[in-house]
Structures are given as structure tokens and as C-alpha cells.
Amino acid sequence: MKLESHKVTVEQSAEYLFNALNEVGNFEKLMPDNVVKFEVLDERTFNFGLKGLPEIKLRMKDKTPFSEVVLGAASDKLPFTLTADLKSLSESSTEVYLHFDGEFNAMMAMMIKGPISKLIESFANNMHKL
């Protein structure tokens, strides 16, 4: 299952956004209003819960300086990645695009598609809060 956010322009440098996204505690600022739990577990991992969904544990998987940050499921039970692509438009402006890629059976995909779509849109819409 592949999901994508719309592209947003943030009035920050790509370097600033890259560094902010590398601090997992900053993801709390990107969460939607229906977040019921957010907990940093270590420097690379955080756990969060949204109303009506089981808790999700994300871990920093990969990063390319100033252009890409990849988070993934901390568990192999539901393998997926959430990637933030950063494209520098100027010294103080960056285009951000998020995409989700996961391997789910049809029933699971049907259940989580809506909530995950809303989550990545919330992350994109709140990117200016970093």
C-alpha cells in the first residue's frame, strides 16, 4: 500500500528541517489533534497512539543529509516506512513531501488506509510547527 501527502512549502532551510526531523521528539509537534499518547523511547524511537488505532512504534531507519528522513515500523509484524523528502527551494524555503509504503493484507490495508492518510496529511500540514 502506497500513500502520499500533498507537497508543502515550509519557510525553513532544508538543513533546519532535516535536523528537526532527526530529533524524534519533534514528531509530537506534527501529530494530529486526536493523538492520545506520545512517548520518546530512545534517540531513534518513539511510540504514539491515535483514537481508534493501536499504538504505533516508529524508529529512525535511514537518512540522507538535508534531503531525506526515513522512519519505519519498529516491529516486523507490520512492515512499513514513512519517508520525508526535502527539496530546497532557497536558503530559507523547503518543499516537503511525505510518502508511506507498507506491506499489508487486503483487510488490514482497508482498515488503516483512512487513518494513515489523515496522519501523513497532518504531518505535512504541521511541518511549519518545527
C-alpha positions, 0 to 999 in steps of 0.5 A: 500500500502506497500513500502520499501527502500533498507537497508543502512549502515550509519557510525553513532551510532544508538543513533546519528541517532535516535536523528537526526531523532527526530529533524524534521528539519533534514528531509530537509537534506534527501529530494530529489533534486526536493523538492520545499518547506520545512517548520518546523511547530512545534517540531513534524511537518513539511510540504514539497512539491515535483514537481508534488505532493501536499504538504505533512504534516508529524508529529512525531507519535511514537518512540522507543529509538535508534531503531525506528522513526515513522512519519505519515500523519498529516491529516486523509484524507490520512492515512499513516506512514513512519517508520525508523528502526535502527539496530546497527551494532557497536558503530559507524555503523547503518543499516537503513531501511525505510518502508511506509504503507498507506491506499489508493484507487486503483487510488490514490495508482497508482498515488503516488506509483512512487513518494513515492518510489523515496522519501523513496529511497532518504531518505535512500540514504541521511541518511549519510547527518545527 
